[in-house]
């Protein structure tokens, strides 16, 4: 049959039969007359002309003849029958299976095991559930698609069927970023870029440093007020939260001769009114009330006879000790009435360092009606306060 024969046949009596599962050949011959070979290979059919002719058309049905080389020697009929054979040949249909599965967090359609014909194009619709995105799509062990966080929710995979195929889609939970920033004077917790999964809630806590207070909290650029905490509930997007702080400003208003005073607009009462010391023409105020209004702690140590004042002043920790022993009794005239003041020697300890108030030009603390009184300038210098006099209302205004 020549060098290009793709199947080896064997003949007996009057037929040659194929020995290959991919090629089917039917041959009949007689002497040196023409012959034709018909057969199939893969999905195609073929015909070959030789010296003789097959008796039947290869169907095995008696009487179905293409050409009888013993009786019919018509070349035209031979050609027609060859064309008819090739034209009416139906290629066998080849099927393959496509196996489609997915992880939790989404679905695929169609899913499971699908049967499709070779050469067909099958569309696989891949859809992430709410709160998820497509992670990867793997076809026959190789990744063909990788999704992005919070973006890829659906994808259509087009598969050309060329053999059995396995497809797996994975889904990943969406994660959002909440950027938390605190300005000078405080903190926010947690802080930085905080990752939050879809649907979760998270609370941020805002804490001012000593000497500061919360000025404002902004969420996504909008003010939510000077809150100490804020909760993002059922998170489904990225957000920002920013805390702003400001130094505390305490405003104290006192009037000489009056027992009422005001702290940040709130009226309070003290048992000893401020007065003007006629010896120096200085206004003195009750130390404890002013210090406590500033947020400082005031303690009396009876054993050592000293006043201890501690706390933060303008963000810095302050510790002041005022000894009140070896007092000097002084007679003064207040509002036309004789009174007695008990004056210290002016020694104080600031952060453990001894200082002389007299040398600093701040005057000396005195005890009047069992209350320690200090000059206004003492308040200004020691506590860094700003002191003003309102002549119209005859008021002392202390700002810290």
Phi, psi and omega in degrees: 000357173102177185288333186266015179295129181260357178214143181261127181247167175226142182241157174213150182046271185223017183223148170248132181244146182288148172250005182245140181283349182262346182232132176243122184233135177234125185226140170229146182216160173205118181051233183247018180290163181297149175222163178226142178248128175245145178189179178235150176216117184061240180258006183248175177232157179216162176217141179226140182256133179229214183271351181224192183217142176292149182280325180238182185264011177089000181273344182079005179267123183301134177093346178274094185254142169268315181197136180253100184292344178277329186246328183246119180245029183275109181297326180297316180296323178302313180296317181299316181294327177295312180300317180299322180294312183290324183289328183264004181288132178253121180294139178293143179275129180250129182250148175227160179253141175241120180257121185238126175217166184215156175280178175290157180102007179176188180212163177232150178218129352288164181232171181083216181256125182243141175254129180218153181281151180296135180093346180285159176249123182249130178266125177250117180269121183246123186227127177277146175287166178299132181091002179230164171223163180293128178273287178220156172238123185243127179242118180051043174086357181243135179287128179245353181200138176230125182274173180242148181302132176064014184237302189274103181259331181223154178200139176253118179263122178261121184244119173272123187283115177232359180172181177298136187227139176242127183237133176226131177248134177245151181235145182238140181294136178293138178234133181247160182246127172250116181268115183249124184228138176241138177278185181296136176104007179182189183217163173228139184225130355290166183231168180084207179269105185260124181272132181226129179286156180305133175085351180277165176240151180211142181248136177250137182248130183251125185230120177279153174282168177301134180087000179236164174220163180285125178271314181194155174233128180245133177245121184053037176085356181251136182291136173243011178095178180274065184272153180270345176206155179214136182245127169270119182254143176048060186297128176221019178198165176279152183218172170231148174220130184228129179254132177245142181234158175218154178293140179295134173239111177263129179247118180245131179240122178233156176231127179305133179086355181245142180270353176271141175215166185234135175239114182050042176087350180267126182277132178229175181228139176242160184273347178231123183278152172298153178211169178261120178287113185293344181290323184239357185057042180247141175276131177244147183230156179292122186297311186301312185294320180292315181297316180292327176296335177276359180088014180267157179263132182239125181231144176251122178259100184293328182293316180267353183052061179214154179257131179246124179238122182226155177146185182260129176240114182053043176085356181245138181288132182237136175228118184235128176244127178241105176291136179233059177231167186054047184284149179257126181275127183231134178264131177226166178246116181241124180052041177077009182235139179284132179225163179244135174247145178245107192262135176281175179276359176088006179277134175223163176236117181250112183061032179087353181263129182287135179226154175249114180296326181295316178293332178280354179073026183257000182080179183242141174295147178227157174256128180224120183052046177068014177242137176280125181245142179228151177295151179303322181296328175303315180298318183293314186282313185288318185258002178067029181273157174258127184243129178234157176242124177259101184294330182294317180260000183051053184238144172264125181245118180250124178241130180225000000 
